[in-house]
């Protein structure tokens, strides 16, 4: 069923006789398999308010991200958190929607400098599991009074409510960008180099390690970028050869990093979030026991592991190691049987489990919204 208005959405949820599988553009099939009648928000389409001067855009949940980016581009603005497009990694063919971005808190390489999707989310409208329409937040950033449901909805994968509209803060686009590429580094040296760049005063907006190369990005006015690039080259000269990629070629490079293009042909991919300082030991410990390809973003705070054999065992090993390091590992790509048998999301401790179950019981007392997707 495709709903076209918020009221239709509310009536559909209220009248549902059983579980519902909530879908937007169908590009992010992530999580445990879900049974139930498909309820699509793709018909909730359109930008309802855009105020470039206030750096605010409001759109219905099913609005294609491409439409929003086109509107922003006309005013030389953008979604600063650089949301990942999962289609290349997952091989999906739908249309990414802004509701899907918010529901999964999809955030790209620029998260290290500007924050995640949830940090740019000003307000939401959604329908809870009883069919009630709820509004929270607004259209400007301000101190929160009452419960901050806005942050709660970002990354809840539609298990607490079905988004109908979102309000986001946007930022101006930079005049240009450049990327320094460091060659022939060990894993440890790459993390050291990225940490040095991120800890410098030169406003790095991307730090990733892919295919044996460390990438350092800076953005802004042309003269400022040229000055900071020179200073960074001096700072990082001790790590060896450095090449430089400019403007459109740099942007294309970061789209590939954002979308994890390097692992598009792998059958199973796990995403690990951990302290950057712990990344080298984490990756080396895994490499001693199992074969896995590795890419890193956020200066080492985000690691992508891809394998072609013994996928389930390796994924579980990553979750066990993450638990010991205070991180978490999520299976982003895997076969249907693997997703059914292995815990897709990092197993929670009993306290967090009790809180999660309490929230779901409150927002979805019948347990019909993407039931079981997050465990």
C-alpha positions in Angstrom: 0.0 0.0 0.0 1.3 3.5 -0.9 -0.1 6.4 1.1 -0.2 9.9 -0.3 -1.1 12.0 2.8 -0.2 12.0 6.4 -3.9 11.3 7.3 -3.9 8.3 5.0 -0.8 7.1 6.7 -2.3 7.4 10.2 -5.5 5.6 9.1 -3.5 2.8 7.5 -1.5 2.2 10.6 -4.5 2.4 12.9 -6.5 -0.1 10.8 -3.6 -2.5 10.2 -4.7 -6.0 11.3 -1.1 -7.2 11.7 2.6 -6.4 11.2 3.7 -3.7 8.7 6.9 -3.5 6.7 7.6 0.2 6.4 9.4 1.2 3.2 10.4 4.5 1.6 12.5 4.3 -1.6 13.5 0.7 -1.1 17.3 1.3 -1.3 18.3 0.4 2.2 17.3 -3.1 2.9 19.3 -3.3 6.2 18.4 -5.2 9.4 16.8 -8.5 10.3 14.2 -9.7 7.7 10.8 -8.3 8.3 7.4 -9.9 7.7 4.2 -8.0 7.2 2.2 -6.0 4.6 4.3 -3.4 2.9 3.4 0.2 3.8 5.2 2.6 1.4 5.7 6.3 2.2 7.0 7.0 -1.4 3.7 8.9 -2.1 4.5 11.5 0.6 6.4 13.5 -1.9 7.4 17.2 -2.0 9.4 20.0 -0.4 6.8 21.9 1.7 9.1 24.8 2.8 12.5 26.0 1.8 13.9 29.2 3.3 17.5 29.6 2.0 18.1 32.6 4.3 17.2 30.6 7.3 19.2 27.6 6.2 16.1 25.4 6.6 14.3 22.9 4.4 11.1 20.9 5.2 10.1 17.9 3.1 7.7 15.0 3.2 9.3 11.7 4.0 9.0 10.2 0.6 10.7 13.0 -1.2 13.6 11.8 -3.3 17.0 13.0 -2.0 17.9 14.0 -5.5 15.0 16.5 -5.6 16.1 18.0 -2.3 19.7 18.3 -3.5 18.6 20.0 -6.8 16.6 22.6 -4.8 19.5 23.2 -2.5 22.0 23.4 -5.3 20.0 26.2 -7.0 20.7 28.3 -3.9 24.3 27.1 -3.6 23.5 25.1 -0.4 23.7 21.4 0.5 23.0 18.6 3.1 26.2 19.1 5.0 26.2 15.6 6.6 26.9 14.0 3.2 24.3 11.1 3.4 25.5 7.8 2.0 23.7 6.3 -1.0 23.5 2.5 -0.3 22.6 1.5 -3.8 26.1 0.8 -5.1 27.1 -1.2 -2.0 23.8 -3.1 -1.7 23.0 -3.4 -5.4 19.5 -1.9 -4.8 17.7 0.0 -7.5 15.1 2.2 -5.8 15.1 5.9 -5.2 16.7 7.2 -1.9 14.2 9.3 0.1 14.8 11.9 2.8 12.8 9.8 5.2 15.1 6.8 4.7 18.1 9.1 5.3 16.7 10.2 8.7 15.3 6.7 9.7 18.8 5.2 9.2 20.7 8.3 10.4 22.8 7.9 7.2 25.8 10.2 7.5 28.9 10.3 5.4 32.6 11.3 5.6 31.9 14.9 6.6 30.4 13.7 9.9 33.8 14.2 11.6 33.5 18.0 11.0 29.8 18.9 11.0 28.1 16.0 12.8 25.6 13.3 11.8 22.2 13.5 10.2 20.5 13.7 13.6 22.6 16.8 14.5 21.0 18.6 11.5 17.4 17.4 12.2 15.3 20.2 13.5 11.9 18.6 13.6 9.8 15.6 12.6 6.2 14.6 12.1 5.4 10.9 12.4 2.7 8.3 13.0 3.1 6.0 16.0 2.0 2.4 16.2 -1.5 3.3 17.3 -2.1 5.6 14.4 -1.6 8.9 16.2 0.1 11.8 14.4 2.9 13.3 16.5 4.9 16.4 15.9 8.2 17.2 17.6 10.8 19.9 17.2 10.5 22.8 14.8 12.3 24.7 12.0 15.1 26.4 13.9 17.8 25.1 16.2 17.0 26.0 19.9 17.1 24.6 23.4 15.0 21.5 23.7 12.0 21.5 26.1 10.3 18.3 26.9 11.3 15.0 25.3 13.7 15.2 22.3 11.8 12.8 20.0 13.7 14.3 17.0 16.9 12.6 18.1 15.1 9.4 19.0 13.6 9.0 15.6 16.9 9.4 13.8 18.3 5.9 13.4 15.3 4.1 14.7 14.7 2.4 11.3 10.9 2.9 11.5 10.5 0.8 14.6 9.1 3.7 16.8 7.0 5.5 14.2 6.6 6.1 10.5 8.0 9.5 9.4 5.7 11.7 7.4 7.8 14.9 7.3 11.2 16.1 8.4 12.8 19.5 8.9 16.6 19.9 8.4 19.2 22.5 8.8 21.3 23.0 5.6 24.6 24.8 5.0 26.2 26.8 2.2 28.3 24.9 -0.4 32.1 25.6 -0.4 33.7 27.4 -3.3 36.1 24.5 -3.9 37.8 21.5 -2.3 41.0 19.5 -2.6 42.2 16.1 -1.4 45.7 15.2 -0.3 46.4 11.5 -1.0 49.2 9.8 1.0 50.7 6.7 -0.6 52.2 3.4 0.7 51.3 3.8 4.4 50.9 1.0 6.9 47.6 0.8 8.7 49.0 2.3 11.9 50.8 5.1 10.0 47.6 6.0 8.1 45.7 6.4 11.4 48.6 8.5 12.8 48.6 10.7 9.7 44.8 11.2 9.6 44.8 12.0 13.4 47.6 14.6 12.8 45.5 16.2 10.0 42.3 16.2 12.1 44.1 17.6 15.1 45.6 20.5 13.1 44.0 23.9 12.8 43.4 23.4 9.0 39.8 22.4 9.2 39.9 18.9 7.6 36.4 17.7 6.4 37.3 14.1 5.4 39.9 11.6 6.5 39.7 8.1 5.0 41.9 5.1 4.2 40.8 3.1 1.1 42.8 0.7 -1.1 46.0 1.4 0.7 45.8 5.2 0.3 45.0 7.8 3.0 42.8 10.7 1.8 42.6 14.1 3.6 40.0 16.6 2.4 39.7 20.4 3.0 37.0 22.7 1.6 36.3 26.4 1.5 37.3 29.5 -0.4 39.9 28.9 -3.1 42.7 31.0 -1.5 42.0 29.5 1.9 42.0 25.9 0.5 45.3 26.5 -1.3 46.9 27.9 1.9 45.7 25.1 4.2 46.7 22.4 1.6 50.2 23.8 1.6 50.4 23.8 5.4 49.0 20.2 5.5 51.5 19.0 3.0 54.3 20.4 5.2 52.8 18.7 8.3 52.4 15.3 6.6 55.6 15.3 4.6 57.3 12.9 7.0 54.7 10.2 5.9 56.2 10.0 2.3 54.7 10.6 -1.1 51.7 13.0 -1.3 49.6 13.7 -4.4 46.7 16.2 -4.7 43.3 16.0 -6.4 41.2 19.1 -7.0 37.6 20.2 -7.2 35.3 17.9 -9.3 37.8 15.0 -9.2 38.1 15.3 -5.5 34.3 15.4 -5.1 33.9 12.2 -7.2 36.6 10.5 -5.1 34.6 11.3 -1.9 31.3 10.0 -3.4 33.1 6.7 -3.9 34.4 6.7 -0.3 31.0 7.8 1.0 29.2 4.9 -0.8 31.9 2.3 0.0 32.2 1.6 -3.7 35.3 -0.5 -3.1 33.3 -3.3 -1.5 30.4 -3.3 -4.0 31.4 -6.8 -5.2 31.7 -8.4 -1.8 29.0 -10.7 -0.4 29.1 -9.5 3.2 30.1 -6.2 4.7 30.1 -5.2 8.3 30.3 -1.6 9.6 32.3 -1.1 12.8 32.3 2.1 14.9 35.1 2.4 17.4 37.6 4.9 18.8 40.1 5.9 16.1 43.0 5.1 18.5 41.8 1.5 18.8 41.4 1.0 15.1 44.9 -0.4 14.2 44.9 -3.0 17.0 41.3 -4.0 16.2 42.1 -4.5 12.5 45.3 -6.3 13.1 43.7 -8.7 15.7 41.1 -9.6 13.1 43.7 -10.0 10.4 45.6 -12.6 12.5 42.7 -15.0 12.6 40.5 -14.2 9.5 40.9 -12.8 6.1 39.0 -9.6 5.6 39.4 -6.5 3.4 39.3 -3.2 5.3 38.5 0.4 4.5 38.3 3.3 7.1 36.6 6.6 7.4 36.3 9.3 10.1 40.0 9.1 10.8 39.7 5.4 11.8 36.5 5.8 13.8 34.5 4.0 11.1 35.7 0.8 9.7 34.2 -1.3 6.9 35.1 -5.0 6.8 34.3 -7.1 3.7 34.7 -10.9 3.4 33.9 -13.5 0.8 34.1 -16.6 2.9 32.9 -17.6 6.4 31.0 -14.4 6.5 28.8 -15.2 9.5 31.6 -16.3 11.7 33.7 -13.2 10.8 30.7 -10.9 11.5 30.1 -12.4 14.9 33.9 -12.1 15.7 33.6 -8.4 14.8 30.7 -8.0 17.2 32.5 -9.8 20.0 35.6 -7.6 19.5 33.5 -4.4 19.3 31.8 -5.3 22.6 35.3 -5.5 24.2 36.3 -2.1 22.8 33.2 -0.2 23.5 32.2 0.0 19.9 29.5 -1.6 17.8 29.3 -3.7 14.6 26.4 -3.7 12.2 25.9 -6.1 9.3 25.1 -3.8 6.4 25.3 -6.4 3.6 24.7 -10.1 3.7 22.7 -13.0 2.3 19.1 -13.5 3.5 20.1 -16.6 5.5 23.0 -14.8 7.1 20.8 -11.9 8.2 18.2 -14.4 9.6 20.8 -16.3 11.6 23.3 -13.7 12.8 22.5 -10.6 14.9 22.5 -7.8 12.4 22.9 -5.1 15.0 25.3 -5.1 17.9 23.8 -7.1 20.8 22.8 -4.7 23.6 23.6 -4.9 27.2 20.6 -5.7 29.5 20.1 -2.1 30.6 19.9 -0.8 27.0 17.7 -3.7 26.0 15.2 -2.8 28.8 15.2 0.8 27.7 14.7 -0.1 24.0 11.9 -2.5 24.8 10.2 0.1 27.0 10.4 2.7 24.2 9.0 0.3 21.6 6.2 -0.7 23.9 5.3 2.9 24.4 5.4 4.1 20.8 4.2 0.8 19.2 2.2 -1.1 21.8 1.0 -3.7 19.2 4.5 -4.3 17.9 3.6 -3.9 14.3 6.1 -1.4 12.9 9.1 -3.2 11.3 8.8 -5.8 14.0 12.1 -7.6 14.7 14.1 -5.4 12.2 16.5 -4.3 15.0 16.2 -7.5 17.0 
